Amino acid sequence: MPTPQKAPQPPKYRPDAGWRLDRIPAQRVQRVEHDGDPDRIFLPLMVMLNGKMRGDSGVWMSPAEAEQLHAELCNVLGGDWETLPTCRIRPDHQYAGRR
């Protein structure tokens, strides 16, 4: 009989231990041209080791990948429908209760 698999555990947040990537506070996400493709999104990140910055890097995304990330962040952030910014209201819930 196979052993049951454990559910994956969420990562532990330990800012002083090991390698990690953090956002660069002074740099905003940008829409930029990259290799002739004008529709790329760039998320600037800094590379950290044991709580100290070791360099900077970033993540290049297509608009579709950025939209997917946006949707996942909205899902994680949750909140009630009364306090959500308009970009976070799903179209099927936009007019709920106003039929």
OpenMM code with the backbone's topology and positions (N, CA, C; nanometers):
from openmm import Vec3, app, unit

residues = "MET PRO THR PRO GLN LYS ALA PRO GLN PRO PRO LYS TYR ARG PRO ASP ALA GLY TRP ARG LEU ASP ARG ILE PRO ALA GLN ARG VAL GLN ARG VAL GLU HIS ASP GLY ASP PRO ASP ARG ILE PHE LEU PRO LEU MET VAL MET LEU ASN GLY LYS MET ARG GLY ASP SER GLY VAL TRP MET SER PRO ALA GLU ALA GLU GLN LEU HIS ALA GLU LEU CYS ASN VAL LEU GLY GLY ASP TRP GLU THR LEU PRO THR CYS ARG ILE ARG PRO ASP HIS GLN TYR ALA GLY ARG ARG".split()
positions = [
    Vec3(0.0840, -0.1179, 0.0000),
    Vec3(0.0000, 0.0000, 0.0000),
    Vec3(0.0888, 0.1246, 0.0000),
    Vec3(0.0654, 0.2183, -0.0955),
    Vec3(0.1496, 0.3379, -0.1018),
    Vec3(0.1253, 0.4287, 0.0191),
    Vec3(0.2314, 0.4957, 0.0591),
    Vec3(0.2169, 0.5886, 0.1720),
    Vec3(0.1489, 0.7157, 0.1246),
    Vec3(0.0587, 0.7704, 0.2072),
    Vec3(-0.0099, 0.8938, 0.1660),
    Vec3(0.0892, 1.0101, 0.1586),
    Vec3(0.0695, 1.0942, 0.0588),
    Vec3(0.1567, 1.2105, 0.0430),
    Vec3(0.1081, 1.3235, 0.1328),
    Vec3(0.2029, 1.3931, 0.1924),
    Vec3(0.1693, 1.5079, 0.2760),
    Vec3(0.1422, 1.6282, 0.1873),
    Vec3(0.0518, 1.7133, 0.2342),
    Vec3(0.0242, 1.8373, 0.1620),
    Vec3(0.1479, 1.9268, 0.1697),
    Vec3(0.1784, 1.9998, 0.0625),
    Vec3(0.2947, 2.0878, 0.0666),
    Vec3(0.2775, 2.1949, 0.1746),
    Vec3(0.3839, 2.2203, 0.2456),
    Vec3(0.3817, 2.3208, 0.3513),
    Vec3(0.4205, 2.4567, 0.2937),
    Vec3(0.3565, 2.5635, 0.3418),
    Vec3(0.3963, 2.6959, 0.2930),
    Vec3(0.5390, 2.7270, 0.3377),
    Vec3(0.6112, 2.8064, 0.2590),
    Vec3(0.7483, 2.8395, 0.2983),
    Vec3(0.7491, 2.9232, 0.4257),
    Vec3(0.8532, 2.9098, 0.5032),
    Vec3(0.8678, 2.9898, 0.6246),
    Vec3(0.9356, 3.1208, 0.5876),
    Vec3(0.8904, 3.2290, 0.6489),
    Vec3(0.9496, 3.3597, 0.6228),
    Vec3(1.0579, 3.3869, 0.7257),
    Vec3(1.1815, 3.3805, 0.6803),
    Vec3(1.2964, 3.4095, 0.7672),
    Vec3(1.3868, 3.5073, 0.6922),
    Vec3(1.3661, 3.6373, 0.7108),
    Vec3(1.4394, 3.7355, 0.6312),
    Vec3(1.5904, 3.7352, 0.6536),
    Vec3(1.6384, 3.6812, 0.7657),
    Vec3(1.7824, 3.6851, 0.7931),
    Vec3(1.8550, 3.5573, 0.7538),
    Vec3(1.7853, 3.4583, 0.6989),
    Vec3(1.8477, 3.3280, 0.6755),
    Vec3(1.8445, 3.2917, 0.5277),
    Vec3(1.9617, 3.2719, 0.4695),
    Vec3(1.9714, 3.2202, 0.3340),
    Vec3(1.9437, 3.3217, 0.2248),
    Vec3(1.9275, 3.2677, 0.1040),
    Vec3(1.9014, 3.3487, -0.0146),
    Vec3(1.7538, 3.3804, -0.0263),
    Vec3(1.7229, 3.4977, -0.0785),
    Vec3(1.5844, 3.5312, -0.1125),
    Vec3(1.5825, 3.6492, -0.2080),
    Vec3(1.4681, 3.6720, -0.2690),
    Vec3(1.4457, 3.7861, -0.3569),
    Vec3(1.3424, 3.8764, -0.2919),
    Vec3(1.3676, 4.0056, -0.2912),
    Vec3(1.2733, 4.1046, -0.2387),
    Vec3(1.2512, 4.2112, -0.3446),
    Vec3(1.1378, 4.2777, -0.3344),
    Vec3(1.1154, 4.3926, -0.4218),
    Vec3(1.2100, 4.5038, -0.3832),
    Vec3(1.2470, 4.5844, -0.4791),
    Vec3(1.3285, 4.7024, -0.4529),
    Vec3(1.2306, 4.8161, -0.4223),
    Vec3(1.2291, 4.8651, -0.2987),
    Vec3(1.1267, 4.9628, -0.2590),
    Vec3(1.1217, 5.0881, -0.3460),
    Vec3(1.2346, 5.1370, -0.3923),
    Vec3(1.2368, 5.2626, -0.4674),
    Vec3(1.2051, 5.2455, -0.6156),
    Vec3(1.1901, 5.1223, -0.6635),
    Vec3(1.1649, 5.0997, -0.8058),
    Vec3(1.0272, 5.0396, -0.8269),
    Vec3(0.9538, 5.0980, -0.9198),
    Vec3(0.8183, 5.0518, -0.9495),
    Vec3(0.8196, 4.9483, -1.0622),
    Vec3(0.7152, 4.8701, -1.0676),
    Vec3(0.6946, 4.7791, -1.1804),
    Vec3(0.6768, 4.8660, -1.3047),
    Vec3(0.7377, 4.8253, -1.4167),
    Vec3(0.7348, 4.9073, -1.5378),
    Vec3(0.6920, 4.8269, -1.6591),
    Vec3(0.6285, 4.8953, -1.7527),
    Vec3(0.6035, 4.8383, -1.8850),
    Vec3(0.7145, 4.8927, -1.9745),
    Vec3(0.7952, 4.8048, -2.0321),
    Vec3(0.9117, 4.8485, -2.1086),
    Vec3(0.9249, 4.7686, -2.2373),
    Vec3(1.0071, 4.8217, -2.3268),
    Vec3(1.0397, 4.7491, -2.4491),
    Vec3(1.1604, 4.6615, -2.4207),
    Vec3(1.1521, 4.5368, -2.4613),
    Vec3(1.2622, 4.4427, -2.4395),
    Vec3(1.2814, 4.3612, -2.5657),
    Vec3(1.3994, 4.3668, -2.6219),
    Vec3(1.4316, 4.2939, -2.7451),
    Vec3(1.3310, 4.3214, -2.8563),
    Vec3(1.2917, 4.4474, -2.8705),
    Vec3(1.1989, 4.4855, -2.9754),
    Vec3(1.0534, 4.4575, -2.9440),
    Vec3(1.0237, 4.3927, -2.8320),
    Vec3(0.8857, 4.3644, -2.7923),
    Vec3(0.8412, 4.4742, -2.6955),
    Vec3(0.7517, 4.5644, -2.7387),
    Vec3(0.7146, 4.6774, -2.6536),
    Vec3(0.6213, 4.6398, -2.5383),
    Vec3(0.5738, 4.5188, -2.5367),
    Vec3(0.4744, 4.4802, -2.4371),
    Vec3(0.5324, 4.3848, -2.3334),
    Vec3(0.6316, 4.4284, -2.2570),
    Vec3(0.6884, 4.3465, -2.1503),
    Vec3(0.6749, 4.4217, -2.0191),
    Vec3(0.6515, 4.3478, -1.9123),
    Vec3(0.6404, 4.4038, -1.7781),
    Vec3(0.7669, 4.3617, -1.7033),
    Vec3(0.8276, 4.4569, -1.6302),
    Vec3(0.9490, 4.4285, -1.5546),
    Vec3(0.9245, 4.4556, -1.4069),
    Vec3(0.9474, 4.3529, -1.3241),
    Vec3(0.9353, 4.3630, -1.1784),
    Vec3(1.0760, 4.3629, -1.1199),
    Vec3(1.1268, 4.4800, -1.0729),
    Vec3(1.2627, 4.4858, -1.0181),
    Vec3(1.2720, 4.4134, -0.8840),
    Vec3(1.3773, 4.3359, -0.8669),
    Vec3(1.3991, 4.2605, -0.7433),
    Vec3(1.5434, 4.2771, -0.6976),
    Vec3(1.5654, 4.2618, -0.5666),
    Vec3(1.7019, 4.2594, -0.5157),
    Vec3(1.7302, 4.1210, -0.4598),
    Vec3(1.8528, 4.0760, -0.4823),
    Vec3(1.8979, 3.9454, -0.4353),
    Vec3(1.9579, 3.9656, -0.2963),
    Vec3(1.9062, 3.8919, -0.1989),
    Vec3(1.9496, 3.9061, -0.0600),
    Vec3(2.0144, 3.7758, -0.0128),
    Vec3(2.1160, 3.7882, 0.0703),
    Vec3(2.1770, 3.6734, 0.1354),
    Vec3(2.1938, 3.7081, 0.2830),
    Vec3(2.1300, 3.6293, 0.3672),
    Vec3(2.1351, 3.6495, 0.5126),
    Vec3(2.1030, 3.7934, 0.5520),
    Vec3(2.0011, 3.8510, 0.4864),
    Vec3(1.9537, 3.9842, 0.5217),
    Vec3(2.0290, 4.0989, 0.4590),
    Vec3(2.1289, 4.0723, 0.3743),
    Vec3(2.2065, 4.1790, 0.3111),
    Vec3(2.1918, 4.1714, 0.1601),
    Vec3(2.1773, 4.2892, 0.0979),
    Vec3(2.1621, 4.2943, -0.0468),
    Vec3(2.2927, 4.2547, -0.1146),
    Vec3(2.2815, 4.1625, -0.2114),
    Vec3(2.3981, 4.1161, -0.2856),
    Vec3(2.3951, 4.1598, -0.4317),
    Vec3(2.2834, 4.2095, -0.4773),
    Vec3(2.2729, 4.2532, -0.6160),
    Vec3(2.1272, 4.2769, -0.6512),
    Vec3(2.1044, 4.3185, -0.7748),
    Vec3(1.9667, 4.3381, -0.8185),
    Vec3(1.9419, 4.2577, -0.9448),
    Vec3(1.8160, 4.2312, -0.9679),
    Vec3(1.7730, 4.1534, -1.0827),
    Vec3(1.6282, 4.1911, -1.1085),
    Vec3(1.5556, 4.1052, -1.1717),
    Vec3(1.4151, 4.1325, -1.1957),
    Vec3(1.3491, 4.0191, -1.2703),
    Vec3(1.2198, 4.0294, -1.2835),
    Vec3(1.1401, 3.9295, -1.3539),
    Vec3(1.0740, 3.9978, -1.4729),
    Vec3(1.0954, 3.9419, -1.5911),
    Vec3(1.0284, 3.9888, -1.7123),
    Vec3(0.9023, 3.9062, -1.7318),
    Vec3(0.7907, 3.9717, -1.7596),
    Vec3(0.6635, 3.9022, -1.7798),
    Vec3(0.5922, 3.9583, -1.9021),
    Vec3(0.5155, 3.8732, -1.9647),
    Vec3(0.4240, 3.9211, -2.0682),
    Vec3(0.3044, 3.9835, -1.9970),
    Vec3(0.2231, 4.0638, -2.0669),
    Vec3(0.1031, 4.1171, -2.0028),
    Vec3(0.0119, 4.0067, -1.9491),
    Vec3(0.0022, 3.8942, -2.0192),
    Vec3(-0.0820, 3.7834, -1.9718),
    Vec3(-0.0276, 3.7258, -1.8414),
    Vec3(0.1054, 3.7120, -1.8310),
    Vec3(0.1655, 3.6619, -1.7071),
    Vec3(0.1446, 3.7610, -1.5932),
    Vec3(0.1554, 3.8917, -1.6234),
    Vec3(0.1329, 3.9943, -1.5210),
    Vec3(-0.0132, 3.9920, -1.4739),
    Vec3(-0.1071, 3.9724, -1.5662),
    Vec3(-0.2483, 3.9625, -1.5289),
    Vec3(-0.2731, 3.8413, -1.4401),
    Vec3(-0.2080, 3.7297, -1.4719),
    Vec3(-0.2234, 3.6091, -1.3899),
    Vec3(-0.1689, 3.6328, -1.2499),
    Vec3(-0.0522, 3.6972, -1.2399),
    Vec3(0.0054, 3.7301, -1.1100),
    Vec3(-0.0867, 3.8238, -1.0328),
    Vec3(-0.1413, 3.9223, -1.1009),
    Vec3(-0.2359, 4.0155, -1.0396),
    Vec3(-0.3561, 3.9417, -0.9820),
    Vec3(-0.4116, 3.8490, -1.0599),
    Vec3(-0.5278, 3.7718, -1.0144),
    Vec3(-0.4927, 3.6870, -0.8917),
    Vec3(-0.3741, 3.6249, -0.8935),
    Vec3(-0.3338, 3.5426, -0.7798),
    Vec3(-0.3120, 3.6269, -0.6547),
    Vec3(-0.2521, 3.7462, -0.6703),
    Vec3(-0.2334, 3.8350, -0.5554),
    Vec3(-0.3674, 3.8822, -0.4999),
    Vec3(-0.4601, 3.9162, -0.5881),
    Vec3(-0.5932, 3.9582, -0.5430),
    Vec3(-0.6620, 3.8459, -0.4667),
    Vec3(-0.6475, 3.7239, -0.5145),
    Vec3(-0.7076, 3.6092, -0.4487),
    Vec3(-0.6496, 3.5907, -0.3086),
    Vec3(-0.5176, 3.6066, -0.2954),
    Vec3(-0.4519, 3.5899, -0.1659),
    Vec3(-0.4893, 3.7038, -0.0709),
    Vec3(-0.5004, 3.8257, -0.1245),
    Vec3(-0.5308, 3.9411, -0.0394),
    Vec3(-0.6731, 3.9376, 0.0133),
    Vec3(-0.7640, 3.8768, -0.0631),
    Vec3(-0.9022, 3.8627, -0.0167),
    Vec3(-0.9684, 3.9961, 0.0068),
    Vec3(-1.0462, 4.0036, 0.1129),
    Vec3(-1.1193, 4.1265, 0.1432),
    Vec3(-1.2659, 4.1114, 0.1074),
    Vec3(-1.3473, 4.2014, 0.1606),
    Vec3(-1.4902, 4.1948, 0.1260),
    Vec3(-1.5159, 4.2834, 0.0048),
    Vec3(-1.6274, 4.2595, -0.0634),
    Vec3(-1.6554, 4.3264, -0.1903),
    Vec3(-1.6747, 4.4763, -0.1736),
    Vec3(-1.7114, 4.5225, -0.0550),
    Vec3(-1.7338, 4.6655, -0.0341),
    Vec3(-1.6028, 4.7444, -0.0338),
    Vec3(-1.4925, 4.6822, 0.0053),
    Vec3(-1.3665, 4.7557, 0.0183),
    Vec3(-1.2667, 4.7267, -0.0933),
    Vec3(-1.3020, 4.6421, -0.1888),
    Vec3(-1.2085, 4.6088, -0.2963),
    Vec3(-1.1954, 4.7240, -0.3952),
    Vec3(-1.0729, 4.7550, -0.4406),
    Vec3(-1.0578, 4.8512, -0.5497),
    Vec3(-1.1233, 4.7951, -0.6753),
    Vec3(-1.1630, 4.8810, -0.7677),
    Vec3(-1.2338, 4.8341, -0.8870),
    Vec3(-1.1549, 4.7333, -0.9674),
    Vec3(-1.0229, 4.7420, -0.9690),
    Vec3(-0.9461, 4.6451, -1.0467),
    Vec3(-0.9575, 4.5058, -0.9867),
    Vec3(-1.0007, 4.4947, -0.8623),
    Vec3(-1.0085, 4.3643, -0.7972),
    Vec3(-1.1493, 4.3070, -0.7993),
    Vec3(-1.2458, 4.3782, -0.8524),
    Vec3(-1.3822, 4.3258, -0.8583),
    Vec3(-1.3974, 4.2465, -0.9863),
    Vec3(-1.4318, 4.1190, -0.9716),
    Vec3(-1.4499, 4.0343, -1.0887),
    Vec3(-1.5764, 4.0784, -1.1625),
    Vec3(-1.5750, 4.0730, -1.2966),
    Vec3(-1.6902, 4.1180, -1.3735),
    Vec3(-1.8198, 4.0480, -1.3345),
    Vec3(-1.8157, 3.9197, -1.2977),
    Vec3(-1.9408, 3.8499, -1.2640),
    Vec3(-1.9951, 3.8940, -1.1276),
    Vec3(-1.9172, 3.9691, -1.0503),
    Vec3(-1.9648, 4.0188, -0.9218),
    Vec3(-1.9831, 4.1694, -0.9199),
    Vec3(-1.9534, 4.2366, -1.0298),
    Vec3(-1.9562, 4.3822, -1.0316),
    Vec3(-2.0930, 4.4385, -0.9970),
    Vec3(-2.1981, 4.3780, -1.0451),
    Vec3(-2.3318, 4.4318, -1.0232),
    Vec3(-2.4173, 4.3386, -0.9399),
    Vec3(-2.3536, 4.2557, -0.8593),
    Vec3(-2.4293, 4.1626, -0.7762),
    Vec3(-2.5225, 4.2387, -0.6840),
    Vec3(-2.6458, 4.1959, -0.6770),
    Vec3(-2.7444, 4.2606, -0.5906),
    Vec3(-2.8169, 4.3777, -0.6546),
    Vec3(-2.7806, 4.4167, -0.7775),
    Vec3(-2.8448, 4.5293, -0.8437),
    Vec3(-2.9203, 4.4858, -0.9673),
    Vec3(-2.9856, 4.3753, -0.9629),
    Vec3(-3.0529, 4.3241, -1.0835),
    Vec3(-3.1850, 4.3898, -1.1070),
] * unit.nanometer
topology = app.Topology()
chain = topology.addChain("A")
for resn in residues:
    res = topology.addResidue(resn, chain)
    for name in ("N", "CA", "C"):
        topology.addAtom(name, app.Element.getBySymbol(name[0]), res)
